[in-house]
Amino acid sequence: MLKNFYEPTPKRMRKLGDTILIGCTGLSGLMMGSPLSDNGKLWAVFILNSIGVLGKMLTNLAKEEAE
């Protein structure tokens, strides 16, 4: 499964990974202005950024099907 990480990623999956990463990064930026406590903001930003990075990495594992 990890051997697919360095294979070419299909365009559709690459766009999905980029969308996840950009969306989570944008939401974490907006989270800084939320009325949560400082500790709550830090955890929310950490979780959102972790989801973004993991989503991008997991979409890199996709591989085009050989016909």
Secondary structure, DSSP 4 states (H G I P E B T S, - for coil): -GGGGGSPPPHHHHHHHHHHHHHHHHHHHHHTTSSS-HHHHHHHHHHHHHHHHHHHHHHTT--PPP-
